[in-house]
Amino acid sequence: MTDDAANEPHVPSDAERAARARVREEAAGLTHHEAAEALEAAERAAEELTGDPQGGDDATRAATAEWLRITELLFAHGGPYSPDADAFLQGQLTAREVRSTPKPGLGKP
């Protein structure tokens, strides 16, 4: 038997979205090595607060996860980080835009 709630996609909270947006803003223009240093700093801060480098509240975990994602992206990319060239981010933004756009005629008899 499976837990249906556990199989649902995670919908980030406003705090998580804000934390990820802040990280992307701070990461703009950083190289892989600079992003890796920022990731290490985020993990140290979380560990100091909770004893776990991946710990903390939802926003702290989201920020650490975003630094990790960007660091991994830059490892393969080689250049500075740009939100405009981040395919994952652009896909998220497009999906949010599509979901927020009213669909004419849906739900109407």
Backbone hydrogen bonds, N-H to C=O, Kabsch-Sander energy under -0.5 kcal/mol:
donor,donor_aa,acceptor,acceptor_aa,energy
4,D,2,T,-0.8
6,A,3,D,-0.5
7,N,3,D,-1.0
7,N,4,D,-0.6
8,E,4,D,-0.6
8,E,5,A,-0.8
17,R,13,S,-2.5
18,A,14,D,-2.5
19,A,15,A,-2.3
20,R,16,E,-2.5
21,A,17,R,-2.4
22,R,18,A,-2.4
23,V,19,A,-2.2
24,R,20,R,-2.4
25,E,21,A,-2.2
26,E,22,R,-2.5
27,A,23,V,-2.5
28,A,24,R,-1.2
29,G,81,Y,-3.2
30,L,27,A,-2.9
35,A,31,T,-2.5
36,A,32,H,-2.6
37,E,33,H,-1.9
38,A,34,E,-1.9
39,L,35,A,-2.5
40,E,36,A,-2.4
41,A,37,E,-2.2
42,A,38,A,-2.3
43,E,39,L,-2.6
44,R,40,E,-2.5
45,A,41,A,-2.4
46,A,42,A,-2.2
47,E,43,E,-2.4
48,E,44,R,-2.4
49,L,45,A,-1.7
50,T,46,A,-2.7
51,G,47,E,-2.4
52,D,46,A,-0.6
55,G,52,D,-2.2
61,R,57,D,-2.6
62,A,58,D,-2.4
63,A,59,A,-2.4
64,T,60,T,-2.4
65,A,61,R,-2.5
66,E,62,A,-2.3
67,W,63,A,-2.4
68,L,64,T,-2.2
69,R,65,A,-2.5
70,I,66,E,-2.6
71,T,67,W,-2.5
72,E,68,L,-2.5
73,L,69,R,-2.3
74,L,70,I,-2.7
75,F,71,T,-1.5
76,A,72,E,-1.2
77,H,73,L,-1.8
78,G,74,L,-2.4
81,Y,30,L,-2.4
85,A,82,S,-1.3
86,D,83,P,-1.1
87,A,85,A,-1.0
90,Q,86,D,-2.8
91,G,87,A,-2.2
92,Q,88,F,-2.1
93,L,89,L,-2.7
94,T,90,Q,-2.2
95,A,91,G,-2.4
96,R,92,Q,-2.6
97,E,93,L,-2.2
98,V,94,T,-2.5
99,R,95,A,-2.6
100,S,96,R,-1.9
101,T,97,E,-1.0
101,T,98,V,-0.5
106,L,103,K,-1.5
108,K,105,G,-1.5
